[in-house]
Amino acid sequence: MPDLILLQKSTRKNKRYMIKFKNPTLTLHFGSLGANTFIDNATDDTRDNYLKRHSVNEDWSFINPGSLSAYLLWNTKDIKKNIEIYKELFGITIERGAIKI
């Protein structure tokens, strides 16, 4: 069961968020900086088109940038709810103070 130790704005200039896990150690950057996502009030059609377009080339069945974007940015309009859903799907433990967004 991975432990989420940090979710914050990305340190990469073209990415929106960065997430760090321990056990195993993993750092992933995801989401295009400046993109209008479902959590930013993109329309249902925009959401559906994003998911259809990306489902062809991405595997959302494990922790990776694609699944992070699909579940955290495009699942519901509430990012806190999306984090909880992702946590349950992948059996993630979130350390206190890890969420900084």
N, C-alpha and C positions, 0 to 999 in steps of 0.2 A: 504494500500500500504506500504510494508516494506521499510525501509530506510537502505541501505548498508552503514555501517560506517567504515568498515575495511576489506580489502582483502590483506593478506600477507602470508609469509611462516609460516607454522604451528609451534606451540610450542610443539607439540607432536613429539616424536622421530621417529615414523614410518609413519607419514602423511606429505604430500607435502604442502598443503595450509590450511589456516584457514580463515573463513569468519564470520563477526559479523554483525548482524542486530539489529535495534531498531524498536519498534512498529510492531510486538512484539520483545522483547529481545530474541535473538537466536545466539548461537555460534556453528558453525559446522566445523569439520576438514574433509578433503577429499583428495583423491589421495594418492596412495602408494608412499612413498619416494623412489626414485631410479628407479621407473618404467619408461619405455620408452612409452610415450603417443603420440597421433597424433600431438600435438603441438611440440613434440620433433622429429618429422619426422618419426614416425612409418608408416608403409606401409598402403595402403588402405585395404589390406586383414587383417592386424592386427586390424585395426579399426573396420572393419565389424565383425570380430570374437569377439572382446571385446563387441560390442553392442549387438550381438546375445546372447552371454553368460550371460550378465548381465540383459538383458531385461526380462528374465524369472522370476527373483526374486526381481526386483526393480520397483518401481512406479515413473516415471519421470514426473508426472503431478503436483507435488508440490515441494517446496523447501526442499531438503534433500541432504545428501552426495552423493547419487546415481545420482540424477539429476545434481548436481554440476559437478561431474566427467564426466558424459555423455556429457553435454553441454559445459563446459569450457575446458575440456582436450581432448575430442574426437570428437567434432563437426566439426571444421575446423582447419587448421594449424595456424590460427591467433588468439591468446588468446584475444586480444583487441576486435576483431570482435565477438568472442564467448561471451564475457562479455556483449556486446551490445545486442546480440540476447537473452541472458538469462534475461537481464533487461527488454526487451520488452515482452518476454513470461510471466513473472511473475509480471509485473507492479512495478518494483523496482526503487526507487529513489536512486541515488548514490551521497553521500555527497562529497563535494570538498576535495581532498587529501586522499580519502578512499582507492585508489588502490596503493599498495606498493609492487608490484611484477615486 
